[in-house]
Structure formats: C-alpha cells, structure tokens
Amino acid sequence: MNTLKSKIAIGLVALLGFGLMPIQPSQAVTVRIKDIAHIKGVRDNQLVGYGIVVGLNKTGDKSRSTQISQRNMLLNFGSVVQNANDIKNNNSAAVIVTANVPPFAKAGDKIDVVVSSMADAKSLEGGVLVSTQLLAPNGEVVALAQGPISTGGTSVEASGSSKRTAITTSGRVPNGAIIERDIQTSIGDDYGFDLVLNQSDFTLASRVADTISKKIAPAMATDGGTIRVELPSSGNKIPILSAIENLTVETAMDGARIVINERTGTVIIGSAVRLHPVAVAHGGITVSIQATNEVSQPNALSNTGTTLGVSNAQIDIEKQSGSLIQLAANSTLQDLVGALNTLGVTPSDLISILQALKAAGSLQANLEII
C-alpha cells in the first residue's frame, strides 16, 4: 500500500493509447478575443444541391433515379431519348453536392464543394460534376457548381480482390462553385452588437466585458456566453470591431472534467479533478484459447471408417496479482496519475477505473464519454 502526498494544484495530462504523459504545471494563458468569440449573426451559410457526375470508368451507379435525371438533362439540351432505360449508367452517378458560404461573400466569389454518391456507385474517381444548382434553406439558388472531382485516393477491384487507399465515393471540387448573389450579413443594430463566446463561461464573459469597457466602448455580460457592446449610432463599426478582436484577455480555468474516447483509448483529465478518500485495486484474469486442428483416420484395413477433422482446444487461465493504492482526501491530478502509473494500467483499464470512481462518488469531476 502506498500513500501519495505530492499535490500540484494546476496541471493537464493526456492519457493516450501508449501510456500516461507527465504533468507540467500550467500557467495562465492570454488569448485574443477573436480566438474565443464571434459576432452574433456573422456566420457561414449551408448550401445543398442534387447533381450528376459523368466520366467514371465503369464505377457509376445503376439506380433508376440516375437514369431519369440523365434523361431529363439530355431533354433540356435538345436531345431525344425515348426511354430512360436506354441510358446505361456505368459511367455516371447521382450525387449530393454541399458547400458552406462564408459571411459577406459576393457574387463571383469561388468556394469549394463536397460531392457524395447517393446510390451504389463504386467510386467517383476521375469523374466530372455537371453544372449543379446549390440552394439555400429558403430555396433560393445561391451558387452553381461544376468541375472535376478530387477524391484524394484510389480504389481498384479485380478478380474478387480489391485495394483502397481512401474513400472514393465522395470527393471535393476545389473552387468548384461560383457565388451568384451577394450574401447579406448584418452586424448588430443601430445601438451596438452582441459578442458571443465560442464556449460559455461566466468568468471569461465578465473578463471580456471589463476589457472592452476599459479600452474601447461600454460593454456588459448579459449571460455566460454573450457580451453586449454599446456603440455610437453613427460612424463605421469596422475599425471598432477590429480593435475589439485584437484585445487580449486571460482565459478562465474550466470546471473539473474528464473526457474519454473508448474507440481510440484516449483519456483527457482536467487539472481541477479532485478525489475523496478512496482505495483503488487493480487486477485481472487473462484467458487464452489455442485451437489445434488434427485429422483422425481409420485403420488401414477398415472398410467402414472415414477420415474426420478434429479440433482440439487448449485453454490457459492466468490470474494477475492485484495491487491496492490508497488516495488521501482532496487528492489532486498529480496524485491520481501517480497512482495509475503505479498500477501500470492500460487505457481500457483506466477507463473502467475512472467509471468505478465516479460511481463510488469519489471522483469530483464530470465524466464525458465521446
């Protein structure tokens, strides 16, 4: 039994799949307001459209909707197609096209688009997107997309074998869409604007409001994530916004939190984590099963015997010796990590231990599993 008395009030540790990283005392971080907040209403706008990709090397889809879409497209070009079934789909595919339009975008600006297969197309590699309308949620046509698709990899299949270096049923068209109308974005009202924190925090909101009030204009935190800035009704807001963006504030320490990603074995422990008195025991049983395949044959002179395959299994059970670690009241992050290092836990064991500590009421932190 070991008693850990070393205490460090502030620290941050990342517990990754290969072990526990040592803790270094952290210092207060100064950041620009533009890195932690944004102007309310100044945001991207999402666009979506339905289109056809052509020029595929026999990797297109065979859906009925693709045939109908191609027939309608050809009819618009003046071609005569009696039946949609007359169109073979191996070299084309139906796709959904998506894009994000930045605020203040103007007609003629170019943006990237993402193209994704809708049906059973095997790959979009080498395809070309035919002119596609991109619509806003209100149904207005905001941009037109067209161009060759970049999948960033390749997928090859032959004689029942396949090899893939990337997901090729989706790709991008860099600068593939042209904005057709200006994006109108308003900045606040005649009396000021709202500054919204990227992550709500009452302490940080208060600090931002105080900094702006002292150096730029009257400001007040209306809640944990919003700061109201009052400005003169006349004059250009842009220089004032620029000055506010480049002001610096001291960040606030987050609440006690542990974030776990069970898929990758990643565990992040915040520096404010504390423990009530607790004892942690760690041990386990390892079960290994090894199969041996043998053949049982009849005697040489037997007329009725048959040859049989026999599978024999060898089972070994190894029980590891357990360890017991005791943590004192109000133990810190350094104590917890030191104890877990002493136990030599793996990431999966660590996740189980943290969940058990939370269930026992000893872990004073929010446990988030993502």
C-alpha positions in Angstrom: 0.0 0.0 0.0 1.3 3.4 -1.0 0.2 6.8 0.2 0.7 9.6 -2.3 1.1 13.1 -0.8 2.5 15.1 -3.6 0.0 17.7 -4.6 0.0 20.1 -7.6 -2.9 22.4 -7.9 -2.8 23.1 -11.6 -1.9 20.7 -14.4 -3.1 19.0 -17.5 -2.5 15.4 -18.6 -3.3 13.5 -21.8 -3.6 9.8 -21.2 -3.2 8.3 -24.7 -3.2 4.7 -26.0 0.5 4.3 -25.3 0.6 5.5 -21.7 0.4 8.4 -19.3 2.1 11.7 -20.1 3.9 13.5 -17.3 2.2 16.6 -15.9 3.7 20.1 -16.2 2.3 22.9 -14.1 0.3 25.2 -16.4 0.3 29.0 -16.5 -2.4 31.5 -17.2 -3.0 31.8 -21.0 -3.6 35.1 -22.7 -5.7 35.0 -25.9 -7.1 37.4 -28.4 -10.9 38.0 -28.2 -11.2 37.0 -31.9 -9.9 33.5 -31.0 -12.6 32.9 -28.3 -15.6 34.8 -29.6 -17.5 35.8 -32.7 -20.1 38.5 -33.7 -23.6 37.3 -33.4 -25.2 36.8 -36.8 -21.9 36.7 -38.7 -21.7 33.0 -39.7 -21.5 30.6 -42.6 -24.5 29.5 -44.7 -25.0 26.0 -45.8 -26.0 25.1 -49.4 -27.1 21.8 -50.9 -27.9 20.5 -54.4 -28.5 17.4 -56.5 -26.3 16.7 -59.5 -24.9 14.2 -61.9 -21.2 13.1 -62.1 -20.1 11.8 -65.5 -16.8 10.4 -66.9 -16.5 7.5 -64.5 -14.6 4.4 -65.5 -17.4 1.9 -65.2 -17.8 2.7 -61.4 -21.1 4.5 -61.6 -24.4 3.5 -60.1 -27.3 1.6 -61.6 -30.2 3.4 -59.9 -33.4 4.3 -61.7 -33.3 7.9 -60.4 -29.9 8.4 -62.1 -31.3 7.2 -65.4 -34.3 9.6 -65.1 -32.1 12.5 -64.1 -29.8 11.9 -67.1 -32.8 11.7 -69.5 -34.2 15.0 -68.2 -30.8 16.6 -68.6 -30.5 15.4 -72.2 -34.0 16.6 -73.0 -33.1 20.1 -71.7 -30.1 20.0 -74.1 -32.5 19.2 -77.0 -31.7 15.5 -77.3 -34.4 13.0 -77.8 -34.4 10.0 -75.5 -37.5 7.7 -75.8 -36.9 5.7 -72.6 -34.8 6.3 -69.6 -33.7 2.6 -69.7 -31.9 3.4 -73.0 -29.3 5.2 -70.9 -26.6 3.0 -69.4 -25.3 4.1 -66.0 -21.9 2.6 -65.6 -20.1 5.9 -66.3 -22.3 8.3 -64.3 -23.6 8.6 -60.8 -26.2 10.7 -58.9 -24.6 12.8 -56.2 -25.5 15.3 -53.4 -23.4 18.5 -53.5 -22.8 20.5 -50.4 -21.0 23.7 -49.6 -20.5 26.4 -46.9 -20.7 30.0 -48.0 -18.7 32.4 -45.7 -20.3 35.6 -44.5 -20.0 38.7 -46.7 -19.5 36.6 -49.8 -20.0 38.5 -53.0 -21.2 37.4 -56.5 -18.4 35.9 -58.4 -16.5 34.5 -55.4 -15.5 30.9 -55.6 -15.9 28.2 -52.9 -15.1 24.5 -52.5 -17.9 21.9 -52.8 -18.1 18.4 -51.4 -19.6 15.7 -53.8 -21.1 12.5 -52.3 -22.6 9.5 -54.1 -26.2 8.8 -53.4 -26.7 5.3 -54.8 -24.5 2.2 -55.4 -21.6 3.9 -57.3 -18.3 2.2 -56.5 -16.1 5.3 -57.0 -16.2 8.9 -58.1 -12.6 8.9 -59.1 -11.9 10.7 -62.4 -15.5 12.0 -62.6 -16.7 15.5 -63.5 -19.6 17.2 -61.8 -22.1 18.6 -64.3 -23.4 22.1 -63.6 -25.5 21.9 -60.4 -27.6 24.5 -58.6 -26.8 25.0 -54.9 -29.8 26.1 -52.9 -30.2 27.8 -49.5 -32.7 26.5 -47.0 -35.2 29.0 -48.3 -35.0 27.5 -51.8 -33.0 30.4 -53.4 -30.2 29.5 -55.9 -27.1 30.9 -54.3 -24.3 29.2 -56.3 -23.6 27.0 -59.3 -21.1 24.1 -59.0 -19.2 22.3 -61.7 -15.8 20.7 -62.3 -13.5 17.6 -61.9 -13.7 15.8 -58.6 -10.7 15.1 -56.5 -11.1 12.0 -54.3 -7.6 12.1 -52.7 -7.1 8.4 -53.2 -7.9 5.4 -55.4 -9.9 2.2 -55.3 -9.2 -0.8 -57.5 -11.1 -4.1 -57.7 -10.3 -7.1 -59.9 -10.9 -10.9 -59.8 -12.6 -10.7 -56.4 -9.7 -8.7 -54.8 -9.8 -5.0 -54.0 -7.4 -2.4 -52.7 -8.4 1.1 -51.5 -6.3 4.0 -50.3 -9.2 6.3 -49.4 -12.9 6.6 -49.5 -13.6 7.3 -53.2 -17.4 7.6 -53.1 -17.1 11.2 -52.0 -14.7 14.0 -53.0 -14.1 17.7 -53.4 -14.1 20.2 -56.2 -11.7 23.0 -55.2 -13.1 26.4 -56.1 -15.8 24.4 -57.9 -18.8 26.7 -57.2 -19.3 30.3 -58.2 -21.5 32.6 -56.0 -24.4 34.1 -58.0 -25.7 36.6 -55.4 -24.3 38.6 -52.6 -24.7 37.2 -49.1 -26.2 40.0 -46.9 -24.9 39.9 -43.4 -25.9 42.4 -40.7 -23.6 43.4 -37.9 -25.7 44.1 -34.8 -28.2 47.0 -34.8 -28.0 50.8 -34.7 -27.0 50.8 -31.0 -24.4 48.1 -30.8 -23.8 44.4 -31.3 -23.5 41.1 -29.4 -20.3 39.3 -28.9 -20.8 35.5 -28.4 -18.2 33.3 -26.7 -17.4 30.1 -28.5 -17.7 28.3 -25.1 -19.9 29.6 -22.4 -18.1 30.7 -19.2 -19.3 33.4 -16.8 -15.8 34.2 -15.6 -14.5 34.7 -19.1 -17.6 36.7 -20.2 -17.0 39.1 -17.3 -13.3 39.5 -18.2 -14.1 40.2 -21.8 -16.7 42.8 -20.9 -14.3 44.5 -18.5 -11.5 44.6 -21.0 -13.7 46.1 -23.8 -15.2 48.7 -21.4 -11.8 49.9 -20.2 -10.3 50.2 -23.7 -13.0 50.5 -26.4 -16.6 51.1 -25.5 -19.2 50.3 -22.8 -19.8 46.5 -22.6 -21.8 44.2 -20.3 -22.0 40.5 -20.0 -25.7 39.6 -20.3 -25.2 35.9 -19.6 -22.4 33.3 -19.6 -21.8 33.4 -23.3 -22.9 36.9 -24.5 -21.4 40.4 -24.2 -23.4 43.4 -25.3 -21.2 46.2 -26.7 -22.8 49.6 -27.0 -21.6 51.8 -29.8 -22.4 55.3 -31.2 -25.3 55.1 -33.7 -23.2 56.9 -36.3 -19.8 56.1 -37.7 -18.1 53.0 -39.2 -18.2 49.9 -37.0 -15.4 48.0 -38.7 -12.4 49.9 -37.1 -14.1 49.4 -33.7 -14.7 45.7 -34.3 -11.1 45.3 -35.5 -9.8 46.9 -32.3 -12.0 44.7 -30.1 -10.9 41.5 -31.9 -7.3 42.2 -31.2 -7.7 42.9 -27.4 -6.3 40.1 -25.2 -7.8 38.6 -22.1 -6.7 35.9 -19.6 -8.6 32.7 -20.0 -10.6 31.1 -17.2 -9.9 27.6 -15.8 -12.6 25.1 -16.9 -14.5 23.0 -14.4 -13.4 19.6 -13.4 -13.9 17.3 -16.4 -12.6 14.0 -17.7 -13.2 13.2 -21.4 -13.0 9.6 -22.6 -12.9 8.2 -26.1 -13.3 4.5 -25.8 -12.8 3.8 -29.5 -9.3 5.2 -29.5 -8.4 4.6 -25.9 -7.8 8.4 -25.3 -8.4 9.9 -21.9 -8.1 13.6 -21.1 -8.1 14.7 -17.4 -8.6 18.3 -16.5 -6.4 20.0 -13.9 -9.2 20.7 -11.5 -10.1 17.0 -10.9 -10.2 16.1 -7.2 -10.9 12.8 -5.2 -12.5 11.9 -1.9 -10.6 9.3 0.1 -10.5 6.1 -1.9 -8.6 2.8 -2.3 -8.1 1.5 -5.9 -7.4 -2.2 -6.5 -6.3 -3.4 -9.9 -6.0 -7.0 -11.1 -7.3 -9.2 -13.8 -7.6 -12.7 -15.3 -6.3 -13.4 -18.7 -7.9 -16.3 -20.6 -6.2 -17.6 -23.8 -7.6 -20.3 -26.0 -5.5 -22.0 -28.7 -7.0 -24.4 -31.2 -5.1 -27.3 -32.7 -6.5 -28.9 -35.9 -5.8 -32.7 -36.4 -7.0 -35.4 -38.7 -8.4 -38.8 -37.5 -8.0 -41.6 -40.0 -9.4 -45.2 -39.8 -7.2 -48.3 -39.7 -5.6 -49.4 -42.9 -7.8 -52.5 -43.3 -11.1 -50.8 -42.2 -14.0 -50.9 -44.8 -16.4 -48.6 -42.9 -14.2 -46.0 -41.3 -14.0 -42.4 -42.6 -11.4 -39.6 -42.3 -12.5 -36.9 -39.9 -11.1 -33.5 -39.0 -10.7 -32.9 -35.2 -10.2 -29.6 -33.5 -8.6 -29.7 -30.0 -8.6 -26.6 -27.8 -6.0 -25.8 -25.2 -7.2 -23.3 -22.5 -4.9 -21.4 -20.2 -6.0 -19.1 -17.5 -3.6 -16.6 -15.9 -4.6 -14.7 -12.8 -2.7 -11.5 -12.3 -1.9 -10.4 -8.8 -3.9 -7.4 -7.6 -2.5 -4.1 -6.3 -4.1 -1.7 -3.8 -3.4 2.0 -3.9 -4.9 4.4 -1.4 -5.5 8.1 -2.2 -6.0 10.7 0.5 -8.8 13.2 0.7 -8.7 16.1 -1.8 -6.1 14.3 -3.9 -5.0 16.2 -6.9 -4.5 15.3 -10.6 -0.8 14.5 -9.8 -1.9 12.1 -7.1 -4.3 10.4 -9.4 -1.9 10.0 -12.3 0.9 8.8 -10.0 -1.4 6.1 -8.6 -2.5 5.0 -12.0 1.1 4.8 -13.2 2.0 2.7 -10.1 -0.8 0.3 -11.1 0.5 0.1 -14.6 -3.0 0.4 -16.1 -3.8 0.1 -19.8 -6.2 2.6 -21.4 -9.1 0.2 -21.2 -8.3 -0.5 -17.5 -8.0 3.3 -16.9 -11.5 3.9 -18.4 -13.0 1.2 -16.1 -11.3 2.6 -13.0 -12.5 6.2 -13.7 -16.0 5.0 -14.2 -15.9 3.0 -11.0 -14.5 6.0 -9.1 -17.4 8.1 -10.4 -20.0 5.5 -9.5 -18.5 5.3 -6.0 -18.8 9.1 -5.5 -15.1 9.6 -5.1 -14.4 11.3 -8.4 -15.3 15.0 -8.2 -15.5 15.7 -11.9 -17.8 15.4 -14.9 -17.2 12.2 -16.8 -17.9 12.6 -20.5 -17.7 9.6 -22.9 -17.5 10.6 -26.6 
